[in-house]
């Protein structure tokens, strides 16, 4: 159930609650004994959001989320408040503070920023932190915790066109982050340049790098890994987006201790008729010989190998306006990953990789993955503000690990019909009805 709206002028309220039934599996033992076990208990997910707006640039709000699980499993809760203000015309400031409890541990987090924009100059700074035990992944998305992060940027741009140039800008940004244990996690500097012409052609360039910095998660719970110095450069070019055919090309090249990692991407947007829009995109990402974690040996040591990675992603998006109040949208993605490893090492200290005998690992830690995802949504606005959605989702996945690893980059499509492929299909309806009180 979802309810959203304005309680009274300036006050907004949003409430969302969803329930999921328990799911079960069968646990099998070597002596042939089997028993039914609960994989996920019956659970309730809820979100409450309240916000008070004073004007278009100033507001204060609060957010509470909760996951309540049955069967004695731990429940999880997150709560916090936020605000944003605008002052002295060109200054903007916002902040948020949260507290989390995942049923076992408590944590906190905070983020604050300040920005100023003038006629030809912009500048800003952001502070963000999550304590080591902060965790809102039960109802939310959190990449990692245990960091104190600071970012700053300054940019210049033109307020009026200069000759055939509609807009040009340059932004320099820096980032420094540390863990609560004192490890420096980020030491980066980045430069972005962009230019748009009066005829809507455009290009952008970027360059940056980071000094040696620690990664707390590369070894999956082991000692931190000191990532070597890394630099990169890249660019994007695009044609006018008001045409029936729009093209975008982007590239990037970087090196880590002399080991290259080029990336390429091409996008084509088509509008053959006013009611139909198609987008085709392909991305190729390569990496040659950069060390990365592969496994942990019997002595609980992190084993690294030089990885040769091939990854490509193909995407097809489409939107069709069948009627003014009836539309069809589709998203389709083919993903392929192949990773082979050579020259194995033991991580003895954060910055020290010592060569080791490759025999136990060569050909045993290589990986491959092919997946195809398709989502289609038929959307009918049966009355103003009220919708009926019909959704179909398909997913095909084939994971391959040594010793039967046999992936080839050109075999991505063939892998989708190989033995052992897993398929999943979901159909569901969603009704959204707007009413007044």
NUGUMI-830076 format. One record per residue (C-alpha): residue number from 1; x, y, z. Coordinates in nm, 3 decimals. Layout:
REM residues N
+-----+---------+---------+---------+
: num :      px :      py :      pz :
+-----+---------+---------+---------+
: NUM :       X :       Y :       Z :
...
+-----+---------+---------+---------+
***
This chain:
REM residues 437
+-----+---------+---------+---------+
: num :      px :      py :      pz :
+-----+---------+---------+---------+
:   1 :   0.000 :   0.000 :   0.000 :
:   2 :   0.123 :   0.346 :  -0.083 :
:   3 :  -0.030 :   0.682 :   0.017 :
:   4 :   0.125 :   1.014 :  -0.085 :
:   5 :   0.000 :   1.370 :  -0.090 :
:   6 :  -0.018 :   1.705 :   0.085 :
:   7 :  -0.176 :   1.702 :   0.430 :
:   8 :  -0.209 :   2.079 :   0.410 :
:   9 :  -0.025 :   2.355 :   0.221 :
:  10 :   0.349 :   2.312 :   0.270 :
:  11 :   0.322 :   1.970 :   0.440 :
:  12 :   0.390 :   1.652 :   0.237 :
:  13 :   0.342 :   1.296 :   0.360 :
:  14 :   0.442 :   0.964 :   0.205 :
:  15 :   0.370 :   0.619 :   0.346 :
:  16 :   0.467 :   0.288 :   0.185 :
:  17 :   0.421 :  -0.058 :   0.330 :
:  18 :   0.468 :  -0.399 :   0.168 :
:  19 :   0.451 :  -0.756 :   0.294 :
:  20 :   0.632 :  -1.062 :   0.162 :
:  21 :   0.545 :  -1.420 :   0.240 :
:  22 :   0.792 :  -1.673 :   0.374 :
:  23 :   1.002 :  -1.871 :   0.127 :
:  24 :   1.127 :  -2.224 :   0.192 :
:  25 :   1.398 :  -2.461 :   0.075 :
:  26 :   1.511 :  -2.820 :   0.130 :
:  27 :   1.829 :  -2.893 :   0.327 :
:  28 :   1.991 :  -3.222 :   0.222 :
:  29 :   2.255 :  -3.413 :   0.422 :
:  30 :   2.517 :  -3.663 :   0.309 :
:  31 :   2.330 :  -3.950 :   0.478 :
:  32 :   2.022 :  -3.880 :   0.264 :
:  33 :   1.825 :  -3.703 :   0.536 :
:  34 :   1.622 :  -3.402 :   0.417 :
:  35 :   1.430 :  -3.133 :   0.598 :
:  36 :   1.232 :  -2.825 :   0.502 :
:  37 :   1.384 :  -2.498 :   0.620 :
:  38 :   1.277 :  -2.135 :   0.604 :
:  39 :   1.498 :  -1.933 :   0.373 :
:  40 :   1.324 :  -1.598 :   0.430 :
:  41 :   1.058 :  -1.541 :   0.698 :
:  42 :   0.737 :  -1.347 :   0.646 :
:  43 :   0.841 :  -0.980 :   0.651 :
:  44 :   0.692 :  -0.632 :   0.647 :
:  45 :   0.872 :  -0.336 :   0.486 :
:  46 :   0.758 :   0.018 :   0.571 :
:  47 :   0.869 :   0.373 :   0.491 :
:  48 :   0.729 :   0.700 :   0.630 :
:  49 :   0.844 :   1.035 :   0.495 :
:  50 :   0.731 :   1.381 :   0.620 :
:  51 :   0.847 :   1.713 :   0.477 :
:  52 :   0.767 :   2.076 :   0.551 :
:  53 :   0.840 :   2.319 :   0.267 :
:  54 :   0.873 :   2.689 :   0.342 :
:  55 :   0.951 :   2.788 :  -0.019 :
:  56 :   1.097 :   2.627 :  -0.328 :
:  57 :   1.449 :   2.623 :  -0.179 :
:  58 :   1.394 :   2.572 :   0.195 :
:  59 :   1.251 :   2.265 :   0.368 :
:  60 :   1.290 :   2.030 :   0.664 :
:  61 :   1.192 :   1.663 :   0.674 :
:  62 :   1.212 :   1.330 :   0.852 :
:  63 :   1.233 :   0.971 :   0.729 :
:  64 :   1.176 :   0.639 :   0.907 :
:  65 :   1.216 :   0.290 :   0.757 :
:  66 :   1.151 :  -0.045 :   0.917 :
:  67 :   1.182 :  -0.412 :   0.827 :
:  68 :   0.994 :  -0.638 :   1.069 :
:  69 :   1.061 :  -1.011 :   1.024 :
:  70 :   0.877 :  -1.307 :   1.168 :
:  71 :   1.017 :  -1.633 :   1.300 :
:  72 :   1.241 :  -1.461 :   1.551 :
:  73 :   1.467 :  -1.318 :   1.280 :
:  74 :   1.622 :  -0.975 :   1.351 :
:  75 :   1.432 :  -0.665 :   1.244 :
:  76 :   1.600 :  -0.349 :   1.114 :
:  77 :   1.518 :   0.021 :   1.150 :
:  78 :   1.657 :   0.348 :   1.016 :
:  79 :   1.553 :   0.702 :   1.106 :
:  80 :   1.677 :   1.050 :   1.039 :
:  81 :   1.602 :   1.410 :   0.952 :
:  82 :   1.719 :   1.647 :   0.681 :
:  83 :   1.693 :   2.008 :   0.576 :
:  84 :   1.789 :   2.239 :   0.294 :
:  85 :   1.812 :   2.617 :   0.288 :
:  86 :   1.898 :   2.893 :   0.046 :
:  87 :   2.051 :   3.214 :   0.174 :
:  88 :   2.207 :   3.533 :   0.038 :
:  89 :   2.059 :   3.454 :  -0.306 :
:  90 :   2.343 :   3.238 :  -0.439 :
:  91 :   2.422 :   3.009 :  -0.146 :
:  92 :   2.259 :   2.668 :  -0.090 :
:  93 :   2.311 :   2.429 :   0.200 :
:  94 :   2.161 :   2.090 :   0.285 :
:  95 :   2.229 :   1.823 :   0.546 :
:  96 :   2.100 :   1.488 :   0.670 :
:  97 :   2.166 :   1.282 :   0.984 :
:  98 :   2.058 :   0.917 :   1.024 :
:  99 :   2.074 :   0.639 :   1.278 :
: 100 :   2.054 :   0.268 :   1.193 :
: 101 :   1.993 :  -0.057 :   1.379 :
: 102 :   2.010 :  -0.383 :   1.183 :
: 103 :   1.898 :  -0.603 :   1.472 :
: 104 :   2.253 :  -0.661 :   1.590 :
: 105 :   2.447 :  -0.335 :   1.580 :
: 106 :   2.382 :   0.038 :   1.579 :
: 107 :   2.537 :   0.296 :   1.351 :
: 108 :   2.511 :   0.656 :   1.240 :
: 109 :   2.565 :   0.859 :   0.927 :
: 110 :   2.565 :   1.221 :   0.815 :
: 111 :   2.603 :   1.425 :   0.499 :
: 112 :   2.625 :   1.801 :   0.452 :
: 113 :   2.701 :   2.021 :   0.155 :
: 114 :   2.729 :   2.387 :   0.068 :
: 115 :   2.730 :   2.538 :  -0.282 :
: 116 :   2.756 :   2.883 :  -0.432 :
: 117 :   2.690 :   2.983 :  -0.792 :
: 118 :   2.758 :   3.323 :  -0.945 :
: 119 :   2.758 :   3.458 :  -1.296 :
: 120 :   3.067 :   3.268 :  -1.411 :
: 121 :   3.183 :   3.074 :  -1.106 :
: 122 :   3.054 :   2.780 :  -0.904 :
: 123 :   3.206 :   2.616 :  -0.600 :
: 124 :   3.101 :   2.363 :  -0.343 :
: 125 :   3.202 :   2.122 :  -0.074 :
: 126 :   3.052 :   1.798 :   0.060 :
: 127 :   3.115 :   1.612 :   0.385 :
: 128 :   2.984 :   1.258 :   0.430 :
: 129 :   3.037 :   0.982 :   0.685 :
: 130 :   2.907 :   0.639 :   0.787 :
: 131 :   3.030 :   0.474 :   1.105 :
: 132 :   3.172 :   0.119 :   1.089 :
: 133 :   2.842 :  -0.043 :   1.197 :
: 134 :   2.599 :   0.177 :   1.003 :
: 135 :   2.375 :  -0.047 :   0.792 :
: 136 :   2.057 :   0.043 :   0.604 :
: 137 :   2.080 :  -0.230 :   0.340 :
: 138 :   1.770 :  -0.408 :   0.473 :
: 139 :   1.560 :  -0.131 :   0.315 :
: 140 :   1.787 :   0.081 :   0.100 :
: 141 :   2.116 :   0.058 :  -0.086 :
: 142 :   2.454 :   0.106 :   0.080 :
: 143 :   2.778 :   0.029 :  -0.102 :
: 144 :   2.998 :   0.036 :   0.209 :
: 145 :   3.040 :   0.200 :   0.549 :
: 146 :   3.332 :   0.297 :   0.774 :
: 147 :   3.444 :   0.618 :   0.606 :
: 148 :   3.481 :   0.994 :   0.653 :
: 149 :   3.473 :   1.161 :   0.313 :
: 150 :   3.533 :   1.518 :   0.199 :
: 151 :   3.493 :   1.660 :  -0.154 :
: 152 :   3.550 :   2.007 :  -0.293 :
: 153 :   3.506 :   2.153 :  -0.641 :
: 154 :   3.538 :   2.481 :  -0.824 :
: 155 :   3.415 :   2.552 :  -1.176 :
: 156 :   3.404 :   2.832 :  -1.430 :
: 157 :   3.157 :   2.872 :  -1.716 :
: 158 :   3.026 :   3.135 :  -1.958 :
: 159 :   2.691 :   3.300 :  -1.891 :
: 160 :   2.642 :   3.415 :  -2.253 :
: 161 :   2.733 :   3.249 :  -2.586 :
: 162 :   3.079 :   3.324 :  -2.722 :
: 163 :   3.081 :   3.312 :  -3.104 :
: 164 :   2.951 :   2.969 :  -3.205 :
: 165 :   2.993 :   2.832 :  -2.852 :
: 166 :   2.675 :   2.813 :  -2.649 :
: 167 :   2.838 :   2.697 :  -2.327 :
: 168 :   3.184 :   2.594 :  -2.211 :
: 169 :   3.291 :   2.498 :  -1.861 :
: 170 :   3.583 :   2.369 :  -1.660 :
: 171 :   3.554 :   2.203 :  -1.319 :
: 172 :   3.834 :   2.093 :  -1.088 :
: 173 :   3.740 :   1.861 :  -0.803 :
: 174 :   3.928 :   1.679 :  -0.529 :
: 175 :   3.837 :   1.407 :  -0.280 :
: 176 :   3.998 :   1.282 :   0.040 :
: 177 :   3.851 :   1.002 :   0.253 :
: 178 :   3.962 :   0.803 :   0.555 :
: 179 :   3.834 :   0.505 :   0.747 :
: 180 :   3.766 :   0.529 :   1.120 :
: 181 :   4.084 :   0.324 :   1.171 :
: 182 :   4.296 :   0.589 :   0.995 :
: 183 :   4.340 :   0.428 :   0.650 :
: 184 :   4.332 :   0.684 :   0.366 :
: 185 :   4.068 :   0.551 :   0.124 :
: 186 :   4.058 :   0.830 :  -0.134 :
: 187 :   4.321 :   1.075 :  -0.258 :
: 188 :   4.185 :   1.189 :  -0.593 :
: 189 :   4.204 :   1.488 :  -0.826 :
: 190 :   3.976 :   1.526 :  -1.129 :
: 191 :   3.937 :   1.779 :  -1.413 :
: 192 :   3.629 :   1.807 :  -1.640 :
: 193 :   3.602 :   2.020 :  -1.954 :
: 194 :   3.291 :   2.054 :  -2.170 :
: 195 :   3.179 :   2.253 :  -2.474 :
: 196 :   2.843 :   2.291 :  -2.653 :
: 197 :   2.793 :   2.472 :  -2.981 :
: 198 :   2.494 :   2.680 :  -3.089 :
: 199 :   2.394 :   2.392 :  -3.318 :
: 200 :   2.392 :   2.157 :  -3.016 :
: 201 :   2.703 :   1.958 :  -3.103 :
: 202 :   2.904 :   1.883 :  -2.791 :
: 203 :   3.218 :   1.734 :  -2.647 :
: 204 :   3.364 :   1.680 :  -2.302 :
: 205 :   3.703 :   1.571 :  -2.173 :
: 206 :   3.808 :   1.449 :  -1.832 :
: 207 :   4.134 :   1.352 :  -1.668 :
: 208 :   4.228 :   1.250 :  -1.319 :
: 209 :   4.411 :   1.015 :  -1.093 :
: 210 :   4.463 :   0.898 :  -0.741 :
: 211 :   4.769 :   0.843 :  -0.528 :
: 212 :   4.815 :   0.503 :  -0.360 :
: 213 :   4.505 :   0.448 :  -0.145 :
: 214 :   4.363 :   0.170 :   0.069 :
: 215 :   4.073 :  -0.059 :  -0.024 :
: 216 :   3.921 :  -0.222 :   0.284 :
: 217 :   3.695 :  -0.458 :   0.090 :
: 218 :   3.911 :  -0.602 :  -0.189 :
: 219 :   4.023 :  -0.897 :   0.027 :
: 220 :   3.666 :  -0.976 :   0.150 :
: 221 :   3.744 :  -0.925 :   0.516 :
: 222 :   4.121 :  -0.970 :   0.511 :
: 223 :   4.390 :  -0.707 :   0.554 :
: 224 :   4.347 :  -0.383 :   0.352 :
: 225 :   4.493 :  -0.366 :   0.001 :
: 226 :   4.699 :  -0.063 :  -0.102 :
: 227 :   4.580 :   0.022 :  -0.455 :
: 228 :   4.873 :   0.159 :  -0.661 :
: 229 :   4.886 :   0.500 :  -0.828 :
: 230 :   4.626 :   0.519 :  -1.105 :
: 231 :   4.562 :   0.784 :  -1.373 :
: 232 :   4.300 :   0.811 :  -1.647 :
: 233 :   4.180 :   1.029 :  -1.933 :
: 234 :   3.860 :   1.015 :  -2.135 :
: 235 :   3.615 :   1.198 :  -2.355 :
: 236 :   3.260 :   1.205 :  -2.491 :
: 237 :   3.126 :   1.340 :  -2.820 :
: 238 :   2.760 :   1.379 :  -2.916 :
: 239 :   2.550 :   1.509 :  -3.204 :
: 240 :   2.245 :   1.740 :  -3.165 :
: 241 :   1.976 :   1.570 :  -2.956 :
: 242 :   1.689 :   1.741 :  -3.140 :
: 243 :   1.738 :   1.527 :  -3.452 :
: 244 :   1.576 :   1.197 :  -3.549 :
: 245 :   1.916 :   1.029 :  -3.524 :
: 246 :   2.147 :   1.110 :  -3.234 :
: 247 :   2.494 :   0.961 :  -3.188 :
: 248 :   2.714 :   0.951 :  -2.876 :
: 249 :   3.068 :   0.813 :  -2.850 :
: 250 :   3.274 :   0.793 :  -2.532 :
: 251 :   3.615 :   0.651 :  -2.450 :
: 252 :   3.853 :   0.630 :  -2.158 :
: 253 :   4.205 :   0.505 :  -2.100 :
: 254 :   4.386 :   0.458 :  -1.772 :
: 255 :   4.692 :   0.288 :  -1.629 :
: 256 :   4.761 :   0.135 :  -1.290 :
: 257 :   5.131 :   0.066 :  -1.240 :
: 258 :   5.165 :   0.060 :  -1.619 :
: 259 :   4.876 :  -0.187 :  -1.663 :
: 260 :   4.621 :  -0.044 :  -1.910 :
: 261 :   4.242 :  -0.050 :  -1.889 :
: 262 :   4.066 :   0.101 :  -2.193 :
: 263 :   3.689 :   0.156 :  -2.214 :
: 264 :   3.470 :   0.237 :  -2.518 :
: 265 :   3.102 :   0.313 :  -2.559 :
: 266 :   2.869 :   0.392 :  -2.851 :
: 267 :   2.506 :   0.503 :  -2.827 :
: 268 :   2.252 :   0.558 :  -3.106 :
: 269 :   1.911 :   0.718 :  -3.039 :
: 270 :   1.645 :   0.694 :  -3.308 :
: 271 :   1.308 :   0.870 :  -3.345 :
: 272 :   1.170 :   0.734 :  -3.674 :
: 273 :   0.820 :   0.862 :  -3.590 :
: 274 :   0.707 :   1.103 :  -3.317 :
: 275 :   0.556 :   0.825 :  -3.102 :
: 276 :   0.853 :   0.588 :  -3.113 :
: 277 :   1.198 :   0.630 :  -2.960 :
: 278 :   1.471 :   0.363 :  -2.964 :
: 279 :   1.810 :   0.366 :  -2.795 :
: 280 :   2.093 :   0.126 :  -2.878 :
: 281 :   2.405 :   0.126 :  -2.665 :
: 282 :   2.718 :  -0.087 :  -2.649 :
: 283 :   3.003 :  -0.068 :  -2.397 :
: 284 :   3.334 :  -0.254 :  -2.398 :
: 285 :   3.557 :  -0.254 :  -2.088 :
: 286 :   3.900 :  -0.418 :  -2.083 :
: 287 :   4.168 :  -0.467 :  -1.820 :
: 288 :   4.513 :  -0.616 :  -1.874 :
: 289 :   4.710 :  -0.768 :  -1.590 :
: 290 :   4.598 :  -0.558 :  -1.294 :
: 291 :   4.627 :  -0.754 :  -0.966 :
: 292 :   4.303 :  -0.834 :  -0.788 :
: 293 :   4.184 :  -1.069 :  -0.515 :
: 294 :   4.095 :  -1.419 :  -0.633 :
: 295 :   4.058 :  -1.640 :  -0.324 :
: 296 :   4.177 :  -1.705 :   0.032 :
: 297 :   4.412 :  -2.002 :   0.088 :
: 298 :   4.418 :  -2.252 :   0.375 :
: 299 :   4.641 :  -2.020 :   0.579 :
: 300 :   4.374 :  -1.745 :   0.554 :
: 301 :   4.600 :  -1.541 :   0.325 :
: 302 :   4.460 :  -1.328 :   0.044 :
: 303 :   4.566 :  -1.464 :  -0.298 :
: 304 :   4.590 :  -1.212 :  -0.583 :
: 305 :   4.625 :  -1.278 :  -0.955 :
: 306 :   4.687 :  -1.061 :  -1.258 :
: 307 :   4.342 :  -1.034 :  -1.412 :
: 308 :   4.269 :  -1.013 :  -1.786 :
: 309 :   3.909 :  -0.899 :  -1.798 :
: 310 :   3.674 :  -0.861 :  -2.094 :
: 311 :   3.334 :  -0.710 :  -2.026 :
: 312 :   3.070 :  -0.586 :  -2.267 :
: 313 :   2.718 :  -0.459 :  -2.222 :
: 314 :   2.455 :  -0.420 :  -2.494 :
: 315 :   2.135 :  -0.229 :  -2.423 :
: 316 :   1.815 :  -0.174 :  -2.622 :
: 317 :   1.555 :   0.070 :  -2.486 :
: 318 :   1.227 :   0.156 :  -2.651 :
: 319 :   0.924 :   0.376 :  -2.585 :
: 320 :   0.609 :   0.356 :  -2.796 :
: 321 :   0.311 :   0.589 :  -2.753 :
: 322 :   0.023 :   0.368 :  -2.869 :
: 323 :  -0.241 :   0.620 :  -2.758 :
: 324 :  -0.212 :   0.947 :  -2.567 :
: 325 :  -0.293 :   0.757 :  -2.246 :
: 326 :  -0.139 :   0.417 :  -2.338 :
: 327 :   0.238 :   0.362 :  -2.365 :
: 328 :   0.474 :   0.066 :  -2.390 :
: 329 :   0.831 :   0.080 :  -2.256 :
: 330 :   1.097 :  -0.189 :  -2.281 :
: 331 :   1.452 :  -0.230 :  -2.151 :
: 332 :   1.679 :  -0.516 :  -2.266 :
: 333 :   2.037 :  -0.577 :  -2.156 :
: 334 :   2.296 :  -0.836 :  -2.256 :
: 335 :   2.591 :  -0.861 :  -2.018 :
: 336 :   2.910 :  -1.063 :  -2.064 :
: 337 :   3.213 :  -1.098 :  -1.836 :
: 338 :   3.523 :  -1.311 :  -1.877 :
: 339 :   3.809 :  -1.298 :  -1.624 :
: 340 :   4.130 :  -1.499 :  -1.649 :
: 341 :   4.418 :  -1.481 :  -1.400 :
: 342 :   4.795 :  -1.538 :  -1.412 :
: 343 :   5.103 :  -1.462 :  -1.197 :
: 344 :   4.966 :  -1.525 :  -0.849 :
: 345 :   5.072 :  -1.345 :  -0.530 :
: 346 :   5.015 :  -1.350 :  -0.155 :
: 347 :   4.921 :  -1.019 :   0.005 :
: 348 :   5.159 :  -1.014 :   0.304 :
: 349 :   5.107 :  -0.647 :   0.392 :
: 350 :   4.872 :  -0.381 :   0.246 :
: 351 :   5.128 :  -0.274 :  -0.016 :
: 352 :   5.330 :  -0.593 :  -0.055 :
: 353 :   5.242 :  -0.871 :  -0.304 :
: 354 :   5.481 :  -1.167 :  -0.287 :
: 355 :   5.489 :  -1.419 :  -0.578 :
: 356 :   5.359 :  -1.764 :  -0.493 :
: 357 :   5.332 :  -2.104 :  -0.659 :
: 358 :   5.055 :  -2.073 :  -0.923 :
: 359 :   4.974 :  -2.446 :  -0.931 :
: 360 :   4.687 :  -2.444 :  -0.677 :
: 361 :   4.518 :  -2.144 :  -0.842 :
: 362 :   4.594 :  -2.139 :  -1.216 :
: 363 :   4.278 :  -2.229 :  -1.404 :
: 364 :   4.085 :  -2.266 :  -1.077 :
: 365 :   3.983 :  -1.907 :  -1.003 :
: 366 :   3.883 :  -1.788 :  -1.352 :
: 367 :   3.526 :  -1.665 :  -1.387 :
: 368 :   3.263 :  -1.607 :  -1.650 :
: 369 :   2.912 :  -1.463 :  -1.650 :
: 370 :   2.653 :  -1.408 :  -1.919 :
: 371 :   2.311 :  -1.262 :  -1.848 :
: 372 :   2.015 :  -1.127 :  -2.041 :
: 373 :   1.755 :  -0.906 :  -1.873 :
: 374 :   1.433 :  -0.784 :  -2.033 :
: 375 :   1.171 :  -0.558 :  -1.868 :
: 376 :   0.855 :  -0.437 :  -2.043 :
: 377 :   0.585 :  -0.211 :  -1.898 :
: 378 :   0.243 :  -0.138 :  -2.049 :
: 379 :   0.108 :   0.179 :  -1.884 :
: 380 :  -0.256 :   0.289 :  -1.910 :
: 381 :  -0.378 :   0.614 :  -1.757 :
: 382 :  -0.745 :   0.520 :  -1.726 :
: 383 :  -0.827 :   0.853 :  -1.559 :
: 384 :  -0.612 :   1.163 :  -1.491 :
: 385 :  -0.351 :   1.073 :  -1.231 :
: 386 :  -0.457 :   0.706 :  -1.205 :
: 387 :  -0.267 :   0.424 :  -1.377 :
: 388 :  -0.279 :   0.052 :  -1.445 :
: 389 :   0.057 :  -0.113 :  -1.513 :
: 390 :   0.117 :  -0.456 :  -1.670 :
: 391 :   0.480 :  -0.563 :  -1.622 :
: 392 :   0.679 :  -0.855 :  -1.765 :
: 393 :   1.034 :  -0.932 :  -1.653 :
: 394 :   1.266 :  -1.198 :  -1.793 :
: 395 :   1.615 :  -1.295 :  -1.675 :
: 396 :   1.858 :  -1.553 :  -1.813 :
: 397 :   2.188 :  -1.615 :  -1.631 :
: 398 :   2.480 :  -1.852 :  -1.683 :
: 399 :   2.768 :  -1.839 :  -1.435 :
: 400 :   3.081 :  -2.034 :  -1.516 :
: 401 :   3.368 :  -2.110 :  -1.280 :
: 402 :   3.679 :  -2.324 :  -1.312 :
: 403 :   3.765 :  -2.598 :  -1.380 :
: 404 :   3.492 :  -2.601 :  -1.647 :
: 405 :   3.553 :  -2.237 :  -1.741 :
: 406 :   3.528 :  -2.210 :  -2.121 :
: 407 :   3.402 :  -1.858 :  -2.194 :
: 408 :   3.496 :  -1.670 :  -2.508 :
: 409 :   3.404 :  -1.304 :  -2.571 :
: 410 :   3.228 :  -1.384 :  -2.901 :
: 411 :   3.029 :  -1.662 :  -2.737 :
: 412 :   2.814 :  -1.433 :  -2.525 :
: 413 :   2.491 :  -1.496 :  -2.715 :
: 414 :   2.556 :  -1.870 :  -2.745 :
: 415 :   2.600 :  -1.893 :  -2.368 :
: 416 :   2.234 :  -1.799 :  -2.322 :
: 417 :   2.123 :  -2.138 :  -2.458 :
: 418 :   2.405 :  -2.346 :  -2.306 :
: 419 :   2.335 :  -2.630 :  -2.060 :
: 420 :   2.296 :  -2.507 :  -1.704 :
: 421 :   2.147 :  -2.170 :  -1.793 :
: 422 :   1.890 :  -2.041 :  -1.541 :
: 423 :   1.572 :  -1.862 :  -1.654 :
: 424 :   1.327 :  -1.652 :  -1.455 :
: 425 :   0.999 :  -1.496 :  -1.571 :
: 426 :   0.775 :  -1.265 :  -1.369 :
: 427 :   0.435 :  -1.116 :  -1.453 :
: 428 :   0.249 :  -0.872 :  -1.231 :
: 429 :  -0.011 :  -0.598 :  -1.229 :
: 430 :   0.008 :  -0.267 :  -1.044 :
: 431 :  -0.282 :  -0.029 :  -0.981 :
: 432 :  -0.224 :   0.334 :  -0.883 :
: 433 :  -0.542 :   0.528 :  -0.810 :
: 434 :  -0.547 :   0.895 :  -0.713 :
: 435 :  -0.829 :   1.027 :  -0.501 :
: 436 :  -0.899 :   1.343 :  -0.304 :
: 437 :  -1.004 :   1.378 :   0.060 :
+-----+---------+---------+---------+
***
